[in-house]
Amino acid sequence: MNLSQKDQLYHWHPYTQHQTTGLLPAIVKGEGALLWDENGKEYIDAIASWWVNPYGHANRFVADAIYKQLTTLEHVLFGGFTNEPAVLLSEKLRTLLPSNQKKVFFSDNGSTAVEVALKAALQYFYNKGEQRKKIIAFEDAFHGDTFGAMASSGITFFTEAFQGSLIHVDRIPVPIPGREQESLQELEKLLETDDYAAFIFEPLVQGAAGMVMYAPEALEALMQACQRKKVFTIADEVMTGFGKTGKNFACDYLSVQPDMMCLSKALTAGTIPMALTTFTQDIFDGFLDVDVNKALFHGHTFTANPTGCAAALAGLRLLESESMQANIQRIHQRHLNFQSHLAQHPKIKTTRVLGVILALEIKTESHESYYGNLRNKLYQFFIENGIILRPVGNIVYILPPYVITDAQLDKVYQIVEQAIEMV
């Protein structure tokens, strides 16, 4: 019995209907942008394994940092103690994040980073005796699968079974080109009341919605409206952070600073689960009191795990290196060239590029569901041809590791074009 067969015996996979799913490829090795399964088949990981491996698989620089930390101090509880890698990581992030981000709260994945932000927003006002129990989010947002994050997400089939069990979230349109004013007006209408604690958003790119993109200026207008009403702004940079948009963070495109930021995925270079939520000093101060009940009672067993912090520090050194920054610009330019190449393609409805992210929308006669037949057909075609891509309905996106070679990227483009013709 091989690994794929044993997997089918034991495992329940995420986002998978096992009634209709066959054997899954068993990956046994990775290097750079490549992965190999147990049969020796090679795959190009064109989505950096759900956006977490920007510096490539089995990166020796990161592995060495992890090994060194493991042989020094693998873990120590963060409740009542601190550790050097956590301090060094927070110190480094302070130089990279917007200048108003003063405090760092550690957790273990993107969903929990969002949970921490939402709980902090709601409790901040509770601590002050204000009843602000509602959140504002975009339509078609995705912020994670835990309850607060799920409530903030707008992809309904993910949340249908839990309606009635979620916090109250009101949604506004995404300010894509042509809808900026509509989005702002809907927000301002909600802000006429004092019911809202926070506005959470994926800055500039909605990942799970199909890499939907909108302009910095449109987001700035929304954030300013919230700040006028003292509604906190939460930038969920779990997907966009660490270079994917062409800058370290999508918020670097903004002249307005968010009150909170959520970071995970590429934070530890695809190695160890870790997440951060960062806050302004004012939010942190809202929990200071002689009454212990006004503290933020939230925690995770592996909070500020020293090994994860060491991996994150190594990843940040790679991100800031000249070679990695050049790679980001190289991929961006090649995406632009491929976008130009597809400009007049009769089967392509739209294309969009930001940083290392490229998305294209295939023309269809009817609405394609998130996990519909077209998506499944495309996904299987890519896998058969040794390319890991996860289409969203009729939208195909590429978000590769920064170390992908030109030849590997050319192959991805070639297979994508073949898939379009197949459709």
C-alpha positions, -999 to +999 in steps of 0.1 A: +000+000+000+015+033-010+013+067+008-017+079-012-037+048-003-028+050+033-037+087+033-072+077+021-075+054+050-066+079+077-071+115+067-098+141+065-085+169+042-095+206+042-120+218+017-125+183+004-156+163-004-142+128+001-173+111-015-161+124-049-124+127-043-099+100-054-064+093-043-043+124-037-007+129-047+017+121-018+045+147-018+078+134-005+104+161-015+106+198-023+133+222-035+129+257-047+096+260-067+095+222-073+078+193-055+080+156-062+055+129-053+062+093-042+062+081-079+089+106-088+065+130-107+076+166-106+053+196-099+059+233-102+043+249-071+028+279-088+009+291-057+037+287-031+016+260-013-013+283-003+009+314-004+033+304+025+066+295+007+079+327-010+116+316-007+111+281-020+108+247-004+136+232+017+154+266+019+187+259+035+191+293+051+158+290+069+165+254+078+198+263+094+182+290+115+156+265+127+182+239+135+203+264+155+173+274+175+161+239+181+195+230+196+194+261+218+158+265+230+130+249+210+101+262+230+092+280+262+058+292+274+050+328+267+026+331+296+047+346+323+080+344+303+095+359+271+123+347+248+151+363+227+138+353+192+104+368+200+119+401+211+142+402+181+114+394+157+091+421+171+120+446+171+126+438+134+090+441+125+087+475+141+111+487+114+090+473+086+054+478+096+035+511+096+049+534+123+018+533+145+020+495+150+035+494+185+024+461+201+027+425+188+004+396+199+015+362+189-008+333+178-006+304+154-024+309+121-042+335+100-076+327+113-065+332+149-047+364+141-080+377+129-098+363+160-074+382+182-080+415+162-118+411+164-119+402+201-096+431+209-118+456+189-150+444+206-134+442+241-118+476+238-152+493+237-166+469+263-138+479+286-148+516+281-185+508+288-195+513+251-218+488+233-202+483+199-209+447+189-209+449+151-181+445+125-180+458+089-164+438+062-163+435+024-186+413+003-168+381-008-142+386+018-123+357+033-106+360+067-104+324+079-124+295+093-126+301+131-159+316+142-151+354+142-130+351+110-157+330+094-184+356+104-163+383+087-160+363+055-185+367+028-181+335+008-215+321+018-211+283+012-182+283+037-205+297+064-241+285+055-242+258+082-233+283+110-257+312+103-272+323+136-241+313+155-219+341+143-211+377+154-230+404+136-212+416+104-225+441+079-210+441+044-201+468+019-192+464-018-156+460-027-144+493-042-133+478-075-129+503-104-163+519-110-177+510-076-156+532-053-183+558-046-209+531-040-186+514-015-179+546+004-216+556+005-226+522+019-199+525+045-209+560+055-245+549+058-235+522+083-213+546+102-243+569+109-248+547+140-223+539+168-228+502+166-195+492+150-162+483+166-141+477+135-138+475+097-118+445+085-104+442+050-079+424+028-059+454+016-058+458-022-063+421-030-091+397-020-073+364-023-099+336-019-124+357-039-102+352-070-075+379-065-100+407-068-080+440-068-088+476-060-069+509-057-051+522-026-070+555-029-104+538-026-093+520+006-078+552+020-112+569+017-129+540+035-103+540+063-106+577+068-143+575+071-139+549+098-113+569+117-136+599+118-161+577+136-135+561+158-141+527+142-110+506+142-095+495+109-080+459+106-057+451+077-058+414+071-024+409+055-023+371+060-022+366+022-008+400+010+021+403+034+058+398+029+063+410-007+034+395-026+020+428-038+055+441-048+060+459-014+067+443+019+030+449+029+000+460+009-004+488+035+028+502+023+008+515-007-014+536+017-010+570+032-034+560+059-023+536+086-045+508+099-051+504+137-044+466+136-027+442+112-029+404+109+001+385+096+007+348+091+013+324+061+047+336+047+057+349+081+078+318+088+088+310+052+064+281+050+080+261+079+063+265+113+027+277+120+028+312+135+008+344+133+009+379+146-017+406+153-002+441+157-018+471+175-015+508+181-005+519+215-040+533+221-056+499+216-031+483+240-037+510+266-074+503+264-067+470+283-046+485+310-064+486+344-061+474+380-091+452+371-076+419+358-109+412+339-100+440+315-070+421+302-072+403+268-077+367+278-066+350+247-037+327+242-022+297+223+001+270+236+028+277+211+025+315+213+058+332+203+075+298+198+112+305+197+118+282+167+090+298+147+104+332+156+139+321+144+123+310+111+105+343+107+137+363+113+155+342+087+126+348+063+128+385+068+165+385+060+157+367+027+129+391+019+151+421+023+180+407+003+188+423-031+184+389-049+149+383-035+137+419-042+151+415-078+131+382-081+099+399-070+104+426-097+114+399-123+082+379-117+061+411-118+075+421-151+070+387-166+034+387-153+029+420-171+044+406-203+021+375-201-009+398-193-001+418-225+002+385-245-033+376-233-048+410-239-068+401-270-075+365-262-111+357-271-116+334-242-103+358-215-127+383-199-102+402-177-067+400-163-051+417-134-016+419-119-001+433-087+034+423-076+039+386-080+001+380-083-015+374-117-052+365-122-072+359-153-109+353-157-121+329-183-153+337-202-182+314-194-218+313-205-231+310-169-219+317-134-193+292-122-194+281-086-163+281-064-158+244-066-178+238-098-171+215-128-150+241-147-128+247-116-124+209-110-116+203-147-090+230-147-074+219-115-071+183-127-056+194-160-029+214-142-021+185-118-018+161-148+006+185-164+028+189-133+015+224-122+000+232-088-027+258-093-060+262-075-086+280-097-114+298-080-144+291-102-135+304-136-106+325-123-070+311-126-043+328-106-006+325-103+013+334-071+046+316-073+076+314-049+100+343-056+127+318-065+108+303-094+130+303-125+121+319-158+119+285-175+096+272-147+074+303-150+073+299-188+060+264-184+033+276-160+022+302-186+023+276-213+001+252-194-023+280-184-027+289-221-033+252-230-060+251-202-077+281-217-078+265-251-091+232-235-120+252-220 
